[in-house]
Amino acid sequence: MKAFFEGIQSLFVDFLFLPYDFFREMELSNWWGANTINWLFMIICSTAIVYWIKQLKLHKSNNEENQDTTAHSFLK
């Protein structure tokens, strides 16, 4: 069983986290480059939130939103 968990450790430390080691070393010389993945995730999340809010507004303007407290059976 110990070998199984050491194999998982080896997979993550030696292979899957290797790009993050590169970014960690790059941080001292180029902060913006080291945080590219963070910026990418923030852009994706911001885009998704804006899309979601627009869809909520669209449903509210079409009166498709059911705000009744009995909309879900567990609230009865």
N, C-alpha and C positions, 0 to 999 in steps of 0.2 A: 504494500500500500504506500510505503514511503517513496518508492520509485515512481509511482503514479503522480504524486504531488510534486516531486522534483521535476518530472517531465513537463507538467503544466507550468512550473516556474521557469524552466528553460525556454519553453515556447514563448512566454510573454517577455521575459527579460532579454533573451538573446535575439529574438526575431521581431515580435510585434511592437515592442517599445523602442526599437532601434531608431526610427525617425525622430522620436521625442528626445532622445539623447543628442541627436544632431542639433535640434532646436535649442536645447539647454546650453550647449556649448556656444551656439551662435548668439545667445542673449547678451553677452558682454560686448560684442562688437556691433550688433545691429538689433535693437529692440523691436523695431517694426517687423523685420523679417522673422524674428523668433516667435512672434505672436500672430503669424498669418493664419494659423488654424483657428485661433480664438476669434479673429476678425471674421473669418469665413463663417463660423458658427453663429456669430452675432448678426451677420447679414442675412443668413438663412432664417433665423428665428424672427428677426424684425420683419422680413418679407411675409412670413407665415402669419404673424400677428396682424399685420395690416390687411392681408387677404381675409382673415377670419373676421375682423371687425367690419370690413366692407360687406361680407356675406351676412353678418348679423343685422346690419343696418338695412340691407336689401330685404331680408325676411320681415323685419319690423315695419318697413314702409309698405309692404304688400299685405300686412295684417295676417301673416301666416304663423306668427309666433303665438303659441298658446301659453299664456301666463296664469292660467287658472291653477289654483293650488291642488286640484284633483287631476292634473295632467298626468301624474304618475300614480299607479295603483297603490304604492306604498305610502302615499301621503293622505289617503282617505281615512 
